[in-house]
């Protein structure tokens, strides 16, 4: 809705893996250790720059998302004027989570022991 906050600390996700994607009619949920995401906006899966899969609200994710399972997070960074979160994985994939709405919440990020980030 307003971009990712500058104080977003997702360091707890580094080295952690996701073992499942939870799919609802309007959200995609996944966790890396103590960091959980509930995304209602777009999620892209990248490999060496090209997008290989995309998930959007109301759609079933591509089978390509299986490649992101059991891969450890190597880095997390905010790009594109604070409207895109990039989660790099140790198998060369990147999950890009977009804040693509100016009116509505795009996602929630929960870090154990902290208040949730509402983006």
Steps between C-alpha positions, in 0.01 A plus 500: 500500500781743589805293418715288727613679816862609512538341844387156374724245671470153351844380608333211687415348159865471390599133483141382543297294251133483414342156486152595385293759320151548640253608235174675571253647256661844530835449670823305487664423834846365579760516776876504532562398859355769727407728208157441344338667201131532406497654152193632320694675222726353233790260564756433228756223482821601322801302380800699370282804424210359294172429677423128488168508691248744642225470759211747527199509729227265386735274303672169563883532511711345227676172574825698462446618858593148617860593413496755783427232761783390731737769371665720762471878500833667423387864500199729520489846349252770402515630142296708251428803717406286799221322305674163450654261752758257360572178689806326353530122546809280496386314187519814283130586521353825626150559636384854424203624702333812362315777676284581199200676654465862605161437662518165676739293706723284284638269766576440863837390635522336840831470684486301823505730802422818301195690386400405142605714208197602293597599147 
